[in-house]
C-alpha cells in the first residue's frame, strides 16, 4: 500500500492540482475561495451560535466565550467536512473514470488518494485559519499546536482505507452513493461537533470506538484549545486501527480491480 502511494506520488500530485484547478474554472476569485470559504464559514458560525443562540461550551479556561464556542464547533466541522466529502465521492470514483479503467497500466488505486488529497488541502487551510483566529482571540501561540498533524495523519489513513472499500463496492452497488450521504449526515450529529460525547445516552457511548471522527476531534481540541498534550495511548491505538483499516481497504480494492472493466 505505502509503496504504491510512494511510487505514484508525482501522478497523485499532478491529478490533485488538476482537480483543484477544475473546481474553480470560470470562477472570478479562483483559488482564493480555498481561503475565503473557511473564513466565511467561521463568520457564519460565530454570528449564529454567538449572537443568535448565545451558546457557550466551556472546554477550557481559554474557551468559554461566545466566539470560542464557534471556534470549537468549527474545529469539528472541518474534519466532518473532509470525511463527508471523501465517503460521498468514493463510490463514484471508478465509475466516473471509465477511461482510466480501460488503461491497464493506470494505477486505479490512486484515485481515492487524489480525491482525499484535495480535501486534505482544504482542511489544512481551514485549520490554519482556525489557528490564526484562536491566536488573535487568546493572544497566545502554543508550540503544542505543531502536534496537530500527528493527530490528523491516522484520520487521513483511515479515511483513505474506507474510500478504497467504497470505491470498489461502488462499481458493483450503484446505490451506495445515496447510502453514504445518509451516513455522512448521521456522522455529523453522532460526533462531538455540537456537543461533548458525554451528552450521548449510555447506549450510544459505543460510538467512541466505532466512529472514526470522535478521537480525532476530541484530541485536536485538547491540543488546540487546552494547550495540552494528546492522550498518546488513545492516539496510538487509533493509529494502529487506522493502518489496519487502510491495509484492508487497499487489499480489497486491488483484489476487486480486475473485475472493474467487465462491470463498467
Order of alpha helices (4+ residues) and beta strands (2+ residues): alpha-alpha-alpha-alpha-alpha-alpha-alpha-alpha-alpha-alpha-alpha-alpha
